[in-house]
Amino acid sequence: MGSGSTRPNNADDKMIAAIERGDQDEFKDRKPPKNTDKKLIKAKEAKAEKARAKRDRLKALRLAAEEESKTK
């Protein structure tokens, strides 16, 4: 077998190896679980929607100003 046969292959094996080495604090999973905090997700969506609405209003205002300047 090659030299990689004893290396940990998944997150659980890596965590166990880190605990055995004594550096559990430094262990970080490459694929952490997704955040399922519904309140936080809704707050982010509301903030994004508010930003989109503000952008749309500013765009409409800018276009109206350009049209007004063309007519003068």
Number of C-alpha atoms within 10 A of each C-alpha: 5 5 6 8 8 8 10 14 10 10 15 11 12 17 18 14 16 17 14 10 9 10 11 14 8 10 14 12 12 8 7 8 7 6 8 8 8 9 9 11 12 11 11 12 12 12 12 12 12 12 12 12 12 12 12 12 12 12 12 12 12 12 12 12 11 11 11 10 9 8 6 5
